[in-house]
């Protein structure tokens, strides 16, 4: 028998202790002995027994007094106590009950009865403790700021705490019938979309988010969604954590970085002196010119990385400039970016029904997005000379889809869900080098998500290259 209950046996008679040890050791109980009441009182809080067997007739401190003191000790006040006594009168039993005893057994002891009593009390005590621990757990869960849900098959809500009810706007239990995904889709956008494709499987990276974009009346709300691992594949414990403050802190950090970005640019401009030195070839030996060439390569890379960080941190500022952009101005915007990046072939097509429409993303924000996507198309093309197609079509009555398609390389399928993660770099899969900072597409995602849009990246099926699709809502402003 595998019984892990701890028994504290308090008896001054050695033959009784020996008999009880022989009786209960074979059943797997953990036994501790005390030969008198004082010893028991000194040991009990450290031992935290499940059951106490207490002899009444002991020298110095009798069992009644020991029982009374145990009941006055908070840590062990609820431990069941069985009193073993030679007394069988009514007055002794009443005195024992008043002291706090749960059971009486008269000596000489019926060992079979004692074993049965211990088994029953042990089971009841374990059940009581489970109920107590469950009650404490439920109280703690109810008072957490994080939302917790117990789902079946990722959809059926079996349980949710108070915070989860607030996040999902559920007041009455009958509203839980609606289902988790159906409910969140009424209130939030699931981002990034690829991370939610295998819902409700455990997802480590990229992180899943529920995003309620900023409006004129409410700040943005970001919920980080974690599926905690479980032995039951059909049951999921889901945690909803409000990370809006974390996002705001990042924005404030980026604002600080934005303030010092000009200080970063200024010393970098001093490196133009190096270009002047390199032009004076006759003034230096071939070895010095070679070293100057290597230094110029390193400086160029440093400058590009610093400027990429600066562009990334400026996205928080651009999010505050979500003024409408008229789609009829897109061709001229693309042309200016094409010339700046020295791209040969970039075509633009806009559905005729959209010529008078506007999207709620500033010209500065859209320029940054398109510049990043076109620059990527050039960077990852084998000859840095891609053919790029930019098109805008209606997605539905409320949104448009802006797609940027190139003829460069495919992205490994296992990397498609990672590209929106800050500082994630996929260049190494093409060239073995880590050029850039891995912030470009993360910057694009932040701008689009913050404008109530979403992003997708696919490998082309007809030929090498990728297609980026950005879904953006129409502006409702006149």
Secondary structure, 3 states (H helix, E strand, C coil): CCCCCEEEEECCCHHHHHHHHHHHHCCCCEEEEECCHHHHHHHHHHHCCCEEEEECCCCCCCHHHHHHHHHCCHHHCCCEEEEEECCCCHHHHHHHHHHCCCEEEECCCCHHHHHHHHHHHHHHHHHHHHHHHHHHHHHHHHCCCCEEEEEECCCEEEEECHHHHHHHCCCCHHHHHHCHHHHHHHHCEEECHHHHCCCCCCCCCCCEEEEECCCCCCCCEEEEEEEECCCCCCEEEEEEEECHHHHHHHHHHHHHHHHHHHHHHHHHHCCHHHHHHHHCHHHCCHHHHHHHHHHHHHHHHHHHHHHHHHHHHCHHHHHCCCCCEEHHHHHHHHHHHHHHHCCCEEEEEECHHHCCCEECCCHHHHHHHHHHHHHHHHHCCCCCCCEEEEEEEECCCCEEEEEEECCCCCCCHHHCCCCCCCCCCCHHHCCCCCCCCCCHHHHHHHHHHHCCCEEEEEECCCCCCEEEEEEEEECCCC
